[in-house]
Amino acid sequence: MKKIVRCVSLAAAALTLLSACMGNHGDHSEGHGERAPSDVVIVPASEGPWALVPLKDVNADPDVVEVHLEARIASFEYRPGKHVEAWTYNGLVPGPLIEAKVGDRVIVHFTNSLTKDTTVHWHGQRITAAMDGTLAMQNAIKPGDSFTYDFVVQDEGLYWYHPHMNADEQVARGLYGALVVRGPGDDAVEVASEELIVLHDMHIDENNKIVLSADMASLMSGREGNYVFANGRLRPIKDLKAGERHRLRIVNAASARFFRLALPGHSFHKVATDGHLLEAPVELDEVLLTPGERVDLIVTATGAPASQVDLMSLPYERGHGTGAAAAFPLITLRYSAHEPVATPALPATLASFAPLAQSSGSVELVLSEDPMDHGDGGHGGHAMDPVFRINGEAFPNITPITATLGSTQTWTIVNDSEMDHPFHLHGFFFEAIERAGVAAPYRAKQDTINVAAFETVRILVTFDGFPGTWMYHCHILEHEERGMMGELVVTAP
Ligand SMILES: [Cu+2]
């Protein structure tokens, strides 16, 4: 039998570990030290609550969500009894869950209690540009200063928030959280439960200190942490009964780590991408979730009563040997001994999309990487820093793209590099129409899309949101901060 996970073997916990390993995989091998071959620390599944902590709405108006959010340093218990000093929203890693419904006005009183400037970006939401949290549209929020984000959420689904300056460092230190916008899509599929899951990672050394990306490999490929969490927990347990369906709504908040998600022995149905329902469920054995992306999966509990299975992160080669890492578990699904319950039907359709708009313009974006900074890199300009460019330009020395509000453009994203780049556009969502010369197999609305090494992806963008200056960039944060970002200027007709 192929070994899936190499479990750690510490004397004190040997029995628990052995049973956890045997129970999950029917295989066990002796480990030495705490690191699995992937360098990801693997622990036994652990009991306890792991839901995101909701942020208190202080406004009595049912159509207004008003919250207080503070970026501050706090201790994060990254594994039982072990703490790391993190940068947090409201003392939590991930930050608190902001929950609203479609059409709500969301008022976020944000205070920066860090020692560095920051901003908050509301990833994926079509809100006014002034509230988007980028330096194109607002000044950096200085230490001790406050800023009120005030916007209306018009799109339902799962979104997230994070800083949009020095994002590689600030996300590495723990600044990210989920935003869920409730709407009719919540009831699109009959399920026994919904889990909102933020996947994130941290690189923590043996002295309980966060390690930032500083070496050439992590600057080039992006930082991958040795601790990988679901909602701040290492391998939490999700209980279920055989026969049930459950909806897992997952954000990839990691700086660079790709999650190739699979549930051994189970298939699942993808029902939403980046918060937007698909037209129909798509059955898959695995799904690739790149940084910034969200996915809604319907898991049907087809396993046997009293069994358990792990939601795994499988190896994925995204360039520079990153695929050599081992698989590791993220969440353990634990079946009760209860006899199987009746499985509710899965709807044949979920949403109906308007016909694709006619494109009135085209843009080509060529992504490239360069191991040496020739003076144009956006991040300090150290000669040994890699630089990542779009159309030969490194942010901030770029030529903006322009578009008219209400129009539609075809963007051809050409990856002329040996590494995948997850491409994110602010302020508008898009649909992929072609990948590597092949038409998209089904329609999906996205704000982030992976463009694999040396691959070309064609997307259709309708500028149906707000005017202003919007960013587009690679969501590997080391790349974004080292040049791979551009600006889109949208003006009223
Ligand atoms: Cu990139």
Boltz pocket constraint, residues with backbone or C-beta under 6 A from the ligand:
constraints:
  - pocket:
      binder: B
      contacts: [[A, 388], [A, 420], [A, 421], [A, 422], [A, 474], [A, 475], [A, 476], [A, 479], [A, 480], [A, 484]]
      max_distance: 6.0
